[in-house]
Amino acid sequence: MDTKGKAWRESPGGRSWRAKYRASRRDKIRIQQKANWLKSNYGISLEAYEAMAAGQDRRCLICGKRRPLVVDHNHRTGGVRGLLCHRCNSGLGFYEDSPDLCLSAAQYLKERNDGNY
């Protein structure tokens, strides 16, 4: 066992060096983690994600607001539909990705938007 190396790693100088090293690579690590997440969960590269985001002016395809974008996908096929803000993507999930439920909710809001029952 390398006791000198372990002693150095556990010393204040070693801990300080590791903290500085991690801090210097933090952005690279986050980018790599995001790339791995996109590839393993949606089958797209980070470059494809960035191209999609740029193609929609980094705006949510439903509300049009500039918020952090998440991947919207079809739960049956796994195919990527586009990039949405978390709020809009969650809304689709609450309506079980059903266009009929979404239209029904929209109609409900149109009819009762004044707040009077």
JOURHU-V759757 format. One record per pair of residues at least 4 apart in sequence whose C-alpha atoms are under 8 Angstrom apart, sorted by the first residue. I is the first residue (numbers start at 0). J is the second residue. If there is no record, write none. Layout:
# JOURHU-V759757
{{I,J} {I,J}}
This chain:
# JOURHU-V759757
{{1,5} {2,6} {3,7} {4,8} {5,9} {6,10} {7,12} {7,13} {8,12} {8,13} {8,14} {9,13} {9,14} {10,14} {11,15} {12,16} {13,17} {14,18} {15,19} {16,20} {17,21} {18,22} {19,23} {20,24} {21,25} {24,28} {25,29} {26,30} {27,31} {28,32} {29,33} {30,34} {31,35} {32,36} {33,37} {33,45} {34,38} {34,44} {34,45} {35,39} {36,40} {36,41} {37,41} {37,42} {37,43} {37,44} {37,45} {38,42} {38,43} {38,44} {38,45} {41,70} {41,72} {41,77} {41,78} {41,79} {43,47} {43,48} {44,48} {45,49} {46,50} {47,51} {48,52} {49,53} {50,54} {51,55} {51,81} {51,82} {52,56} {52,57} {52,58} {52,68} {52,82} {53,57} {55,59} {55,60} {57,65} {57,66} {57,68} {58,63} {58,64} {58,65} {58,66} {58,68} {58,83} {58,84} {59,63} {59,64} {59,65} {59,66} {59,68} {59,82} {59,83} {59,84} {59,87} {60,81} {60,82} {60,83} {61,83} {61,87} {62,87} {64,84} {66,84} {67,84} {67,85} {68,82} {68,83} {68,84} {68,85} {69,82} {69,83} {69,84} {69,85} {69,88} {70,79} {70,80} {70,81} {70,82} {70,83} {71,79} {71,80} {71,81} {71,82} {71,83} {71,88} {72,77} {72,78} {72,79} {72,80} {72,81} {73,77} {73,78} {73,79} {73,80} {73,96} {74,78} {83,87} {83,88} {84,88} {85,89} {86,90} {87,91} {88,92} {89,93} {90,94} {91,95} {91,96} {91,97} {91,101} {92,96} {94,100} {94,101} {97,101} {98,102} {99,103} {100,104} {101,105} {102,106} {103,107} {104,108} {105,109} {106,110} {107,111} {107,112} {108,112} {111,115} {111,116}}
